[in-house]
Amino acid sequence: MPEQSNDYRVVVFGAGGVGKSSLVLRFVKGTFRESYIPTIEDTYRQVISCDKSICTLQITDTTGSHQFPAMQRLSISKGHAFILVYSITSKQSLEELKPIYEQVCQIKGDVESIPIMLVGNKCDDTLREVQVSDGESQAKRWKCGFMETSAKTNHNVKELFQELLNLEKRRAVSLQIDGKKSKQQKRTEKLKGKCVVM
């Protein structure tokens, strides 16, 4: 299948059990699953607005284990933006993001121009091991965005993806909320296919 250039690829990384799939499913389908089912790799698509036209937000939900380094490298090389997820209930899950971030730097080169969000998930949980300040200072060191989310309560999930798209400087990308089209989009579609004499 030929690669479509109007795809905007976001890759979600993090240790097993931090809630990567839960965040993605909450965003794409609005659902939350209590049980944990390990992911190898899943891809989801969502329509977004990109440079004033419609394109597909392709979200790759990766495995939490380190068994597939070749898949990880491929995901990084094809990705346009990255979400690095840890659980606020596990210091170890934040530590496990460091080699992934280093690999993103190694493959992508200048990461300052690449949208990256560091995400502390499960902020609804009371068994906190990672303080907000720890997440913020890690994000400062990595020069990336930071946010705490809860896939369970739907806290900051849509905001996370919107913020990630806001970090994209090379294109104007934004979520197309509820599939509603702006007046400008409707007008553009109406004009398409019509000849205009100048």
N, C-alpha and C positions, 0 to 999 in steps of 0.2 A: 504494500500500500504506500503510495507516495506521501511524503511528509508535507503537511500543510503549513504554509508559512504564517497563517493567521492563528495558529495555536499558540497560547501563552502557557508555557510549562512550569508548574510549581512542584517542587519535590519536598516531601515531608520526611524528615529523618528524626531518629530518637531511639532510645533503648526499648526493649520489649516491655509492654505493659504500661507505658507512660500515657497512652490515650491518643496515639496518632490517628488510628482508624476511627475512634470515637469523634475526634474533632472534625475529620473529613466527612464522615457520615452525617454528623449534626449539621454541617454547613451545606452539603449537597442535598441531603434527603430530609433534614429536620428530625432525624430519629436518634435515639440513644439506646445502646444495648448494654445491659448490666454484665453479661458474661464476657469473658476474655477469650477471643479466638485469635491465635497468632497469625500474622499476615506474612506471606512471601512477597508478593507485590501486587497491588491493585491500582487501576487507573480510573479516575472519575472525570466526567466532563460537565462543565457549567458554562452557560452562555454569559459573556461579559461584553462590555463596550470597550473597544480598543482603537485609539486614534479616530474616534468618531464613527467607527464602523463596528460591526458585530464580529467578535471572534470567540474562540473556545478557550476557556480556562481549563487546562488539562492538569489534574492533580494526581501525582504519583505518590501513593502511600507505600513506603518501603518496609522491608523486614526490620525487626528490632534486633535480630541477631547479626553476627559478623560472618555468617557462613558464605555469603555471596559477594565477595569483594569486587568481582568483575561487574556485577549488576549495579553495585553502588557507584563505581567509577562511571559507568555508562549513564546512569541517572544524573550524576553531577554534570557530565559533559553536555548532556542534552537540555538540562534545566536552565530556565531563565531567572527563577527566583527560588529561595529556599526557606523552609520553616524548620527550625531546629527545636524539637519538643523535649522537655524533661518534665518529671513529676515533682511537684513541690514537696511530696512526701518522701523523696529519695535523692540524697546528695550524690549518690553514685550515678544516677541517671543524668545529672548535669555534667559530671566528670566524663561520662561516656560520649558526650557531644564534642569534646575537644579534638579527638583525632578526626572526626567527621568534618569539623570546621576547617582543620588544617588541610584536609584532603580537598575541600572546596577551594581553598586558597591556592593550593598547588595546581589544580586542574584549570581553574578559572583565571588565575593570575591576579589582576587588580580587583579585589572584592569590594572596594569602596563604591564601585559603580553598579554592583549587583544587589538587588533587594534581598535582604536576609532578616528574618524575624526570629529572635530567641523567645521561646514560649514556655512559661511555667504553667503546666496544665494541672487540673484537680485542685484549683484554689478554693473549692467548696469544702475540701477535706480539712479536718482539725489537726491531723497528725503531721504538721508541717516540719520538714527538715531543712528546707531551703527558704531563707527569708527573701522578701521582695528586694531588699537592698543587695543581696548576693546576685540575684538575677540581673538587676540593673547595672551593677559594676562589671559583670561578665559581658553584658551587651556593650558597655562603653569600651571595654578592652577590644572587643571584636568589631567596634564601629558599626553595630547593627541595631535594628529596632528591638523593642522589648515589650512584652505584654503578658499578663497572667490571664488564664482562661479556665472555664469549666465546661467541658463538653456535656456533663451531666445536667447542669442547670442552664446551659446555653449562654453562659456569661462570656461576653467579648468574642464569640465565635465569628460572627459576620464581620465584626470590627477588625479582627485579626487579618482576615483576607483583604478587607478594604485597605487597612494600613500597609500591608505588604505591597498591594498594587500602587499605593500612594508613593512608595519608595522608588518605584520605577521611573527613572528620569528620561530614558530614551524614547518612551512611548507614553501616550496618554491612555492609561488603562483604568477602568473602574467597574465595579459590580453593576450589573443592570438589575436594579432592585425589582423583584416580583414580576419580571418580564414586561413591565410597563415601559412603553417607549416615550421618550421626551418629544415635545412638539417639533424640535429640530430633527430628530430621527424620522418622524412621520413625514415631515416636509421633504427630507432627503429621499426617502423611499418613493414618495409621490413623483418627484422630479426624475427619478431614475428611468431611463428608457425613453425620455422625451427629448426631442431636439430643441435647442434654444438658439435662435438667430441673434447674433451679437451685432 
